Amino acid sequence: MERWLAERHALRHRPFRWLLAGVSINALGNGAAPIALAFAVLDLGGDASDLGVVVGLYALADVAAVLFGGVLGDRFSRRTMMRVSMAGAAASQAVAAASLIGGWSSLVLLSATGMLIGALGALGGPSSNAITPQTVAAPLLRQAVVLRRLSQNTAIIVGSAVAGLMVAGLGSGWALALDACTFALAALAYGLVRVPPVSAPEPTSLLADVGDGFREVMRHTWLWLLILQAMLYHLFYGGAQGVLGPIVVGDGIGRAAWGYALSAMMAGFVLGGLVTIRWKPRHALHVGVWFLGLTAAFPVAIALSDSLVVVLVGAFVHGFGLEIFSVGWDLSIQENIAPEKMARVYSFDQIGSYVARPLGLALTGPVAEAVGFRLWLVVVGAVIVASVAAALTSTDVRRLERRPEVTEEPVLLQS
């Protein structure tokens, strides 16, 4: 067993252990923040439209900054990018938490701090994803991807459940305070992720670097096609979860139930991650896109039932399908993109996935109020299924194969 751990396990690598600690601690707070923010807006007198605007501004700041995060992540130390962004987010969230606890908060303040946190997260996010292959030997990359996602999703389960209880018992401010603490602890962990540097691109303008990353994305049909599919997905689903879910489930079942629903979704993520440890389909991306269709179950369950059990099952199925897809997606990027361009490609992945999210969040409230919350949730489910079906028509998506397993002993990094 000791020899197996030394030669065959990603946890043998100290840089990966600290990376795993950082992303897991950050994920704990990320599980709490959406629940806390949603009910903070509602407690301040906001409605569905106000909530959509607040969350939408956060997403807009994320989109605006993420391209720069990708360029800087390929130019400079990814560890520094991650550490500084987490420290800044900790300070910003602490202000928001203090305002709610002290009774001097406002929708404007929550919007401003949310935008700052979104921008900081976008600056560090591409580096956080791109640094994973630097923390383990190449034969252990798939294992590292799965372990990272499994640990993050488990942490989000805990964070979501704790946030639901904290919001119901102590108030939304204390849940945001928890998020501020996790940002600070994640910054400390990221500071200990010491890896060899990646060859930086030749010094050019920021726009030239962005253009180089865009050309790399367009070189892979499966990559740009699924980024476009993600734009449509987030245009519709982002508002369903960020705006309508807390209201429909909170009013129909109870506020704590929304926290349980998000925890059930993350439990689906965890089971999906466990399945991917053993199940290694050759066409992992193709299989993953099929499973992505299961994400329609959550909005449809919220729309059709006030039963907690039905909502929890829908949330669980959503998480399970999305995790199977996400593992195949991450592996496809990390196995097929050059290391010196990976942060920029991840930034395009993020901006492509979330560029439509602010618009969707802002429009969900007014549109859903006009046609009915539950009917709009059914529409969201139908759009998800249709977009997945369209992506599956691509031969590039269906034929992309994962890298064969490497059987030789890996060369260990720092341990």
VEXDREN-2710 file (C-alpha; in Angstrom, 1 decimal):
% VEXDREN-2710
k/r/px/py/pz
1/MET/0.0/0.0/0.0
2/GLU/2.8/2.4/0.9
3/ARG/4.6/1.8/-2.4
4/TRP/1.3/2.3/-4.3
5/LEU/0.7/5.6/-2.6
6/ALA/4.3/6.7/-3.4
7/GLU/4.1/5.8/-7.1
8/ARG/0.5/5.7/-8.1
9/HIS/-1.4/8.3/-6.2
10/ALA/-1.7/12.1/-6.9
11/LEU/-1.8/12.8/-3.1
12/ARG/1.9/11.8/-2.9
13/HIS/2.7/15.1/-4.5
14/ARG/2.9/18.0/-2.0
15/PRO/2.0/20.7/-4.5
16/PHE/-1.2/18.8/-5.4
17/ARG/-2.1/18.4/-1.7
18/TRP/-1.9/22.1/-1.1
19/LEU/-3.8/22.8/-4.3
20/LEU/-6.5/20.4/-3.2
21/ALA/-6.7/22.0/0.2
22/GLY/-7.1/25.4/-1.3
23/VAL/-9.8/24.6/-3.8
24/SER/-11.7/22.5/-1.3
25/ILE/-11.7/25.3/1.3
26/ASN/-12.7/27.8/-1.3
27/ALA/-15.5/25.5/-2.4
28/LEU/-16.8/25.3/1.1
29/GLY/-17.4/29.0/1.0
30/ASN/-18.7/28.9/-2.6
31/GLY/-21.4/26.5/-1.4
32/ALA/-22.5/28.9/1.3
33/ALA/-22.3/32.2/-0.7
34/PRO/-25.1/31.8/-3.2
35/ILE/-27.6/30.8/-0.5
36/ALA/-26.5/33.6/1.8
37/LEU/-26.6/36.2/-1.0
38/ALA/-30.0/35.2/-2.3
39/PHE/-31.7/35.5/1.1
40/ALA/-29.7/38.7/2.0
41/VAL/-31.3/40.4/-1.0
42/LEU/-34.7/39.2/-0.2
43/ASP/-34.3/40.2/3.5
44/LEU/-33.4/43.7/2.3
45/GLY/-36.7/44.0/0.6
46/GLY/-35.6/42.9/-2.9
47/ASP/-37.7/40.8/-5.3
48/ALA/-36.9/38.4/-8.1
49/SER/-35.7/41.2/-10.4
50/ASP/-33.5/42.7/-7.7
51/LEU/-31.9/39.3/-7.0
52/GLY/-31.3/38.8/-10.7
53/VAL/-29.6/42.2/-11.0
54/VAL/-27.3/41.6/-8.0
55/VAL/-26.3/38.1/-9.1
56/GLY/-26.1/39.3/-12.7
57/LEU/-23.6/42.1/-11.8
58/TYR/-21.4/39.5/-10.1
59/ALA/-21.4/37.4/-13.2
60/LEU/-20.8/40.5/-15.4
61/ALA/-17.7/41.4/-13.5
62/ASP/-16.5/37.8/-13.8
63/VAL/-16.9/37.9/-17.5
64/ALA/-15.3/41.3/-17.9
65/ALA/-12.1/40.2/-16.0
66/VAL/-11.7/36.6/-17.0
67/LEU/-9.8/37.2/-20.3
68/PHE/-7.2/39.2/-18.4
69/GLY/-7.0/36.4/-15.8
70/GLY/-6.2/33.9/-18.6
71/VAL/-3.5/36.2/-20.1
72/LEU/-1.9/36.9/-16.8
73/GLY/-2.0/33.3/-15.8
74/ASP/0.0/32.3/-18.8
75/ARG/2.5/35.2/-18.3
76/PHE/3.1/35.2/-14.6
77/SER/3.1/32.9/-11.6
78/ARG/-0.2/31.1/-11.4
79/ARG/0.3/30.6/-7.7
80/THR/0.6/34.3/-7.2
81/MET/-2.5/35.0/-9.2
82/MET/-4.5/32.5/-7.1
83/ARG/-3.2/33.8/-3.8
84/VAL/-3.8/37.5/-4.5
85/SER/-7.3/37.0/-5.9
86/MET/-8.3/35.0/-2.8
87/ALA/-6.9/37.5/-0.4
88/GLY/-8.8/40.4/-2.1
89/ALA/-12.0/38.4/-2.2
90/ALA/-11.7/37.7/1.6
91/ALA/-11.5/41.4/2.4
92/SER/-14.5/42.2/0.1
93/GLN/-16.7/39.5/1.5
94/ALA/-15.8/40.5/5.0
95/VAL/-17.2/44.0/4.3
96/ALA/-20.4/42.5/2.9
97/ALA/-20.8/40.2/5.9
98/ALA/-20.1/43.0/8.4
99/SER/-22.7/45.2/6.7
100/LEU/-25.4/42.6/7.1
101/ILE/-24.5/41.7/10.6
102/GLY/-24.3/45.3/11.6
103/GLY/-27.6/46.3/9.9
104/TRP/-26.2/48.9/7.6
105/SER/-26.2/46.9/4.3
106/SER/-28.0/47.8/1.1
107/LEU/-28.6/46.3/-2.3
108/VAL/-26.1/48.7/-3.8
109/LEU/-23.4/47.6/-1.3
110/LEU/-24.0/43.9/-2.0
111/SER/-23.9/44.6/-5.7
112/ALA/-20.6/46.4/-5.4
113/THR/-18.8/43.9/-3.2
114/GLY/-20.3/41.1/-5.4
115/MET/-18.8/42.6/-8.5
116/LEU/-15.4/43.0/-6.9
117/ILE/-15.4/39.4/-5.8
118/GLY/-16.5/38.2/-9.2
119/ALA/-13.7/40.1/-10.9
120/LEU/-11.1/38.8/-8.4
121/GLY/-12.3/35.3/-8.9
122/ALA/-12.1/35.7/-12.7
123/LEU/-8.5/36.8/-12.4
124/GLY/-7.5/33.8/-10.4
125/GLY/-9.8/31.1/-11.8
126/PRO/-8.0/30.3/-15.1
127/SER/-4.7/29.9/-13.1
128/SER/-6.4/27.6/-10.6
129/ASN/-7.5/25.3/-13.4
130/ALA/-4.4/25.5/-15.5
131/ILE/-2.0/24.7/-12.7
132/THR/-3.3/21.2/-12.0
133/PRO/-1.1/19.5/-14.6
134/GLN/1.9/21.2/-13.0
135/THR/1.2/19.6/-9.6
136/VAL/1.4/15.9/-10.5
137/ALA/3.3/13.6/-12.9
138/ALA/1.6/13.2/-16.3
139/PRO/0.3/9.6/-15.6
140/LEU/-1.6/10.9/-12.6
141/LEU/-3.4/13.8/-14.3
142/ARG/-6.7/12.0/-14.7
143/GLN/-6.7/11.0/-11.1
144/ALA/-5.8/14.5/-10.0
145/VAL/-8.7/16.0/-12.0
146/VAL/-11.2/13.5/-10.5
147/LEU/-9.9/13.9/-6.9
148/ARG/-9.9/17.7/-7.2
149/ARG/-13.5/17.8/-8.4
150/LEU/-14.6/15.2/-5.9
151/SER/-13.1/17.1/-3.0
152/GLN/-14.6/20.4/-4.3
153/ASN/-18.0/19.0/-4.6
154/THR/-17.9/17.4/-1.2
155/ALA/-17.0/20.7/0.3
156/ILE/-19.8/22.5/-1.5
157/ILE/-22.3/20.0/-0.1
158/VAL/-21.1/20.9/3.4
159/GLY/-21.1/24.6/2.7
160/SER/-24.6/24.5/1.2
161/ALA/-26.1/22.6/4.1
162/VAL/-24.3/24.8/6.7
163/ALA/-25.4/28.0/4.9
164/GLY/-29.1/26.9/4.9
165/LEU/-28.9/26.3/8.6
166/MET/-27.0/29.5/9.3
167/VAL/-29.4/31.7/7.2
168/ALA/-32.4/30.2/8.9
169/GLY/-30.9/30.4/12.4
170/LEU/-28.4/33.2/12.5
171/GLY/-29.0/35.3/9.4
172/SER/-27.4/35.7/5.9
173/GLY/-24.5/37.9/7.2
174/TRP/-22.9/35.1/9.2
175/ALA/-23.0/32.8/6.2
176/LEU/-21.2/35.4/4.2
177/ALA/-18.7/35.7/7.0
178/LEU/-18.0/32.0/6.6
179/ASP/-17.3/32.6/2.9
180/ALA/-14.8/35.4/3.8
181/CYS/-12.9/33.1/6.1
182/THR/-12.7/30.4/3.5
183/PHE/-11.2/32.9/1.0
184/ALA/-8.5/33.8/3.5
185/LEU/-7.6/30.2/4.2
186/ALA/-7.6/29.3/0.5
187/ALA/-5.1/32.1/-0.1
188/LEU/-2.8/30.6/2.6
189/ALA/-3.0/27.2/1.0
190/TYR/-2.3/28.5/-2.5
191/GLY/0.8/30.2/-1.3
192/LEU/2.3/26.8/-0.5
193/VAL/1.6/25.4/-4.0
194/ARG/5.2/25.4/-5.3
195/VAL/5.6/24.1/-8.9
196/PRO/8.1/24.5/-11.7
197/PRO/7.3/27.5/-13.9
198/VAL/5.7/27.0/-17.3
199/SER/7.4/28.6/-20.3
200/ALA/5.8/32.1/-20.7
201/PRO/4.8/33.4/-24.1
202/GLU/7.0/36.0/-25.8
203/PRO/6.2/39.5/-24.4
204/THR/3.4/41.0/-26.6
205/SER/0.4/43.2/-26.0
206/LEU/-2.5/41.9/-23.9
207/LEU/-4.7/41.9/-27.0
208/ALA/-2.2/39.9/-29.0
209/ASP/-2.1/37.3/-26.2
210/VAL/-5.9/37.2/-26.1
211/GLY/-6.0/36.7/-29.9
212/ASP/-3.5/33.9/-29.7
213/GLY/-5.8/32.2/-27.1
214/PHE/-8.8/32.7/-29.3
215/ARG/-7.1/31.1/-32.3
216/GLU/-6.2/28.1/-30.1
217/VAL/-9.9/27.7/-29.1
218/MET/-11.1/28.0/-32.7
219/ARG/-8.5/25.3/-33.8
220/HIS/-10.6/22.7/-31.9
221/THR/-14.2/22.3/-33.2
222/TRP/-15.3/20.3/-30.1
223/LEU/-14.0/23.1/-27.9
224/TRP/-15.7/26.1/-29.5
225/LEU/-18.9/24.2/-30.2
226/LEU/-19.4/23.2/-26.5
227/ILE/-18.5/26.7/-25.4
228/LEU/-21.3/27.9/-27.5
229/GLN/-23.6/25.3/-26.1
230/ALA/-22.6/26.4/-22.6
231/MET/-23.6/30.0/-23.4
232/LEU/-27.1/28.9/-24.2
233/TYR/-27.2/26.6/-21.2
234/HIS/-26.2/29.4/-18.8
235/LEU/-28.4/32.0/-20.4
236/PHE/-31.4/29.9/-19.3
237/TYR/-30.3/27.8/-16.4
238/GLY/-28.4/30.5/-14.5
239/GLY/-31.6/32.4/-13.7
240/ALA/-33.4/29.2/-12.9
241/GLN/-31.0/28.3/-10.1
242/GLY/-29.9/31.8/-9.0
243/VAL/-33.3/33.6/-9.1
244/LEU/-36.3/31.3/-9.3
245/GLY/-35.0/28.3/-7.3
246/PRO/-34.6/30.1/-4.0
247/ILE/-38.0/31.8/-4.4
248/VAL/-40.1/28.8/-5.6
249/VAL/-38.6/26.3/-3.2
250/GLY/-38.3/28.8/-0.4
251/ASP/-42.0/29.8/-0.6
252/GLY/-43.3/26.3/-1.4
253/ILE/-41.2/24.1/1.0
254/GLY/-39.0/26.4/3.2
255/ARG/-35.8/28.3/3.1
256/ALA/-33.7/25.5/4.6
257/ALA/-35.0/23.2/1.8
258/TRP/-33.2/25.3/-0.8
259/GLY/-29.9/24.6/1.0
260/TYR/-30.8/20.9/1.1
261/ALA/-31.6/20.9/-2.6
262/LEU/-28.2/22.4/-3.5
263/SER/-26.6/19.9/-1.2
264/ALA/-28.4/17.1/-3.0
265/MET/-27.1/18.4/-6.3
266/MET/-23.6/18.3/-4.9
267/ALA/-24.1/14.8/-3.7
268/GLY/-24.9/13.9/-7.3
269/PHE/-21.6/15.6/-8.2
270/VAL/-19.8/13.4/-5.6
271/LEU/-21.3/10.2/-6.9
272/GLY/-20.5/11.2/-10.5
273/GLY/-16.9/11.7/-9.4
274/LEU/-16.8/8.3/-7.7
275/VAL/-18.1/6.7/-10.9
276/THR/-15.5/8.4/-13.0
277/ILE/-12.7/6.9/-10.8
278/ARG/-13.5/3.5/-12.2
279/TRP/-15.4/4.2/-15.4
280/LYS/-13.1/5.5/-18.2
281/PRO/-14.9/5.5/-21.5
282/ARG/-12.7/6.0/-24.5
283/HIS/-14.9/8.8/-25.9
284/ALA/-15.3/10.5/-22.5
285/LEU/-16.5/13.8/-24.0
286/HIS/-19.2/12.2/-26.1
287/VAL/-20.5/10.2/-23.1
288/GLY/-20.3/13.3/-21.0
289/VAL/-22.5/15.4/-23.3
290/TRP/-25.1/12.7/-23.2
291/PHE/-25.1/12.9/-19.4
292/LEU/-25.3/16.7/-19.6
293/GLY/-28.9/16.2/-20.7
294/LEU/-29.7/15.0/-17.2
295/THR/-29.3/18.6/-15.8
296/ALA/-32.8/19.4/-17.1
297/ALA/-34.1/17.3/-14.2
298/PHE/-33.6/20.0/-11.6
299/PRO/-35.5/22.9/-13.1
300/VAL/-38.3/20.6/-14.2
301/ALA/-38.6/19.0/-10.7
302/ILE/-38.8/22.5/-9.1
303/ALA/-41.5/23.4/-11.6
304/LEU/-43.7/20.4/-11.3
305/SER/-43.6/19.5/-7.6
306/ASP/-43.6/21.0/-4.1
307/SER/-42.4/17.7/-2.7
308/LEU/-39.0/18.0/-1.1
309/VAL/-38.2/14.4/-2.2
310/VAL/-38.9/15.2/-5.8
311/VAL/-36.9/18.4/-5.7
312/LEU/-34.0/16.6/-4.0
313/VAL/-34.0/13.8/-6.6
314/GLY/-34.1/16.3/-9.5
315/ALA/-31.1/18.2/-7.9
316/PHE/-29.2/14.9/-7.4
317/VAL/-29.7/13.8/-11.0
318/HIS/-28.6/17.2/-12.2
319/GLY/-25.4/17.0/-10.3
320/PHE/-24.6/13.5/-11.3
321/GLY/-25.0/14.2/-15.0
322/LEU/-23.1/17.4/-14.9
323/GLU/-20.1/15.8/-13.1
324/ILE/-19.8/13.0/-15.6
325/PHE/-19.6/15.7/-18.3
326/SER/-17.3/18.0/-16.4
327/VAL/-14.6/15.3/-15.8
328/GLY/-14.6/14.5/-19.5
329/TRP/-14.5/18.2/-20.4
330/ASP/-11.5/19.0/-18.1
331/LEU/-9.6/16.0/-19.3
332/SER/-10.2/17.0/-22.9
333/ILE/-8.8/20.4/-22.3
334/GLN/-5.8/19.4/-20.2
335/GLU/-4.8/16.5/-22.6
336/ASN/-5.2/18.5/-25.9
337/ILE/-4.1/22.1/-25.1
338/ALA/-0.5/23.2/-24.9
339/PRO/0.5/24.1/-21.2
340/GLU/1.6/27.6/-22.1
341/LYS/-1.8/28.4/-23.6
342/MET/-4.0/26.6/-21.1
343/ALA/-4.9/29.5/-18.8
344/ARG/-6.0/31.5/-21.8
345/VAL/-8.1/28.6/-23.1
346/TYR/-9.7/28.2/-19.7
347/SER/-10.5/31.9/-19.7
348/PHE/-12.3/31.5/-23.0
349/ASP/-14.1/28.5/-21.5
350/GLN/-15.2/30.6/-18.6
351/ILE/-16.2/33.7/-20.6
352/GLY/-17.9/31.6/-23.2
353/SER/-19.8/29.7/-20.5
354/TYR/-20.8/32.8/-18.5
355/VAL/-21.0/35.7/-21.0
356/ALA/-24.7/35.1/-21.3
357/ARG/-25.3/34.5/-17.6
358/PRO/-25.6/38.2/-16.5
359/LEU/-28.2/38.7/-19.2
360/GLY/-30.1/35.6/-18.2
361/LEU/-30.0/36.5/-14.5
362/ALA/-31.3/40.0/-15.3
363/LEU/-34.1/38.9/-17.6
364/THR/-35.2/35.8/-15.7
365/GLY/-37.2/37.8/-13.1
366/PRO/-39.2/39.9/-15.5
367/VAL/-39.8/37.1/-18.0
368/ALA/-40.8/34.6/-15.3
369/GLU/-43.1/37.0/-13.6
370/ALA/-44.8/37.6/-17.0
371/VAL/-45.2/33.9/-18.0
372/GLY/-45.2/32.3/-14.6
373/PHE/-42.3/31.0/-12.5
374/ARG/-43.1/27.3/-13.0
375/LEU/-43.8/27.5/-16.7
376/TRP/-40.5/29.2/-17.3
377/LEU/-38.7/26.5/-15.4
378/VAL/-40.2/23.9/-17.7
379/VAL/-39.0/26.0/-20.7
380/VAL/-35.5/26.0/-19.2
381/GLY/-35.5/22.2/-19.0
382/ALA/-36.6/21.9/-22.6
383/VAL/-33.8/24.3/-23.8
384/ILE/-31.2/22.2/-22.0
385/VAL/-32.3/19.0/-23.7
386/ALA/-32.4/20.7/-27.1
387/SER/-28.9/22.2/-26.8
388/VAL/-27.4/18.9/-25.8
389/ALA/-29.1/17.2/-28.8
390/ALA/-27.6/19.9/-31.1
391/ALA/-24.1/19.4/-29.6
392/LEU/-24.3/15.6/-30.2
393/THR/-24.7/16.1/-33.9
394/SER/-21.0/17.1/-34.1
395/THR/-18.6/14.3/-35.3
396/ASP/-15.7/16.1/-33.5
397/VAL/-17.6/15.8/-30.2
398/ARG/-18.4/12.2/-30.8
399/ARG/-14.9/11.1/-32.0
400/LEU/-12.6/12.8/-29.6
401/GLU/-10.7/10.1/-27.6
402/ARG/-9.1/10.5/-24.3
403/ARG/-5.3/9.8/-23.9
404/PRO/-4.5/6.2/-23.3
405/GLU/-3.5/5.2/-19.8
406/VAL/0.2/5.4/-19.2
407/THR/1.5/2.4/-17.4
408/GLU/5.1/3.3/-16.6
409/GLU/6.1/4.6/-13.3
410/PRO/5.7/8.4/-13.0
411/VAL/8.6/10.8/-12.2
412/LEU/7.6/12.3/-8.9
413/LEU/7.5/16.0/-8.3
414/GLN/8.4/17.6/-5.0
415/SER/7.0/15.5/-2.1
END
